[in-house]
Amino acid sequence: MTPEKLKSPSRRADAARNREKILAAAREAFADPEVEVSMAEVARRAGVGMATLYRNFPGRRELLEALYVEVVDGILAAAEAGEGEPAGERLTAWLLQFLDFSTAKRQLVAELLSVDEDSRAVFNQNRARVLAAGEPLLAAAQASGEVRAELSLAQVLELVIAVGKIRGEKEFVEPILAATLDGLRPPD
Amino acid sequence: MTPEKLKSPSRRADAARNREKILAAAREAFADPEVEVSMAEVARRAGVGMATLYRNFPGRRELLEALYVEVVDGILAAAEAGEGEPAGERLTAWLLQFLDFSTAKRQLVAELLSVDEDSRAVFNQNRARVLAAGEPLLAAAQASGEVRAELSLAQVLELVIAVGKIRGEKEFVEPILAATLDGLRPPD
């Protein structure tokens, strides 16, 4: 195998494109929790050979981990958005994004745990990244008096996750989430 | 078998005592979800013979249903408490009681479903009883402006159940529940 630094720029671009094609195919393939997708199927969907797939991701676990880190990266990027907006609104917007991402995350977590119980280390590491990204948002919203001071970010996230798991029609579930987020405002 | 109305008062009292002994034994025996308890074990714990047990409860399903109805009766009785207190506090107190009961209820529901998928009819019927008991409490608290008007009782109960499922140390979980109940107050 040619070491990365000796490759021509176009070969490096090809390699990055392959990696992205594999991740996109895997993201889509793993989205349906009912279907167990093989590595061969991922390669087929990505339009790459098995050698290319395994060069990028030595196994199912590495592929799932990459997808998981990608989701967490999305949560972190969302924490950067809305700069200049009121701290309370910025936090609420981020919590909603966090919730969107966490549905995808939950599936990957389940898949990862089914491959390897040791994935807990990956979760803990990424959980720490999420907390570090969200903490300044919560601190700002608490400092400005827009969000109650008695909850930590871990507690706020558990609350949002719990409410996000409530099943039902959109018209039933959405007002519960809206009231919960609104209820984070401090009492007078 | 002697018809109930021909029995002497003391025999009727005996029968009621036996029924209560069986329910108490079953309540305790079924409290541990890890252990599958047989009908024979329930009879042994209650100190009654198998004939007496089966005369009261023809099967595991009838026994579980009786325990389930008992829990729901407790939720209904709790709705009667606190008359004369501010409507918001009365509702909150009831929601906390509802949550206490619902842990026991959840186990019985799981057991019942494992015996018979048709138990759904029993759940729906008892769910209607809970809603009927709690609705006046919510209506009063909304009318007095102590609780936000946009949520129905079904929504409030789902929220409380969801928060009640959050796992963790008491010191972590309790403030989340307290903030949630406090957050039911309407925004200014």
Interface residues (C-beta under 8 A of the other chain):
Chain A: R148 E150 L151 A154 Q155 E158 L159 A162 V163 K165 I166 G168 F172 P175 I176 A178 A179 T180 D182 G183 L184 R185 P187 D188
Chain B: R148 E150 L151 A154 Q155 E158 L159 A162 V163 K165 I166 G168 F172 P175 I176 A178 A179 T180 D182 G183 L184 R185 P187 D188
